[in-house]
């Protein structure tokens, strides 16, 4: 699963440049409203619908990519 | 410039009056109500404990408001929210951490993607020049773009909370503009770090009370609804009741629907509303308890309730203690219905709902309704809602003076439109424009009569 792909979604939604694989979305300035926009992009790009709690427990590109892989 | 009459003693009018007075201009403020403050209004919920029946919140981008608060010797208090939230969005009540509603997150993400796209496309300084068609309402837009039922459930709640609108009231362009003008989706939605970061300690109504007090003497005339403004070759004459006030310029600082009810002679002046312009639909309800009892159950007081009438509630308890205050927001379509109920029905529905949201909560010791929908001298709150086509008609002359008539008010500011910050900025702008055109007057006159 593409950690880079998820990192790219983080960067676009947060309007920041490169996002590291282990960077925490909420530390980077994300909030629940923006988290939903990551999840809609994940659904679009990977065909996986995650919940807000899934995201809250996996708030880094690496963790979220693993989460996506586990439910695919 | 010798004398200016300001119509309306809300934040916009009193800001303009203060600036003009500071520059040495003789200012008279005519106010229709028996109080100053406009859409800010204090409610005393316990001896010495005041809360906001009207505009309440501010954030760090509200720089002119922050300066005014400091200049007037007032303070702010953060809107801290600790504990779990309650949600009644379906058949069951759900209690959970955070403010995020228990709805399909992907569906909400698609809603916010759509809104974000609109906010990016709007031109906030000139919305009518945006690349957004101005022929559909936000309700039309929702039907066209929102597919998931959870997005359709949440959208009217969100729009009600953001701008006190029923989606059928506003054009999609106005929705995009309002969200952009207020700082964007995230900023407008957020408490901590956003537009609801703080309140004025002791109530926002103190701003206007202190501004009026600083003007002093009889500068502010209450119970003086203006019905006509005459621009002749000589002075401008403002008619309020049986009194006429001669002046060199006028600032009309009342909500658009009220500005349009004044007769302007010889006229015409640019209209402030069209047949599509709707009043902001907000009723603010305060339930008073001996203390914030929901905190004992680990609840923050924040709730979202799809069925209403209280679409959301928030803990507005005074900082120093003395009372627990649960503020309920009734907005959009729910407000139209609720505003028409009898006081007893309003009370019964609100209390029944509070006990459904917070089981075990006793009956409140106090209950206050601030019904902005029925306020003769506000005609709605938070702000006027522009319908399809309104921006094209009203926008280009929103803040353009008509002769010696200058326009102010929260709806004349493309920055922070409809908010306290927008009102204050509009007041500064109107005063600055008058002062920039100051000429020695040949028509210095006292009031014609009083």
Interface residues (C-beta under 8 A of the other chain):
Chain A: X31 X32 X33 X34 X35 X36 X37 X38 X39 X40 X41 X42 X43 X49 X50 X51 X52 X55
Chain B: X98 X99 X100 X104 X105 X106 X108 X109 X110 X111 X112 X113 X116 X185 X186 X189 X190
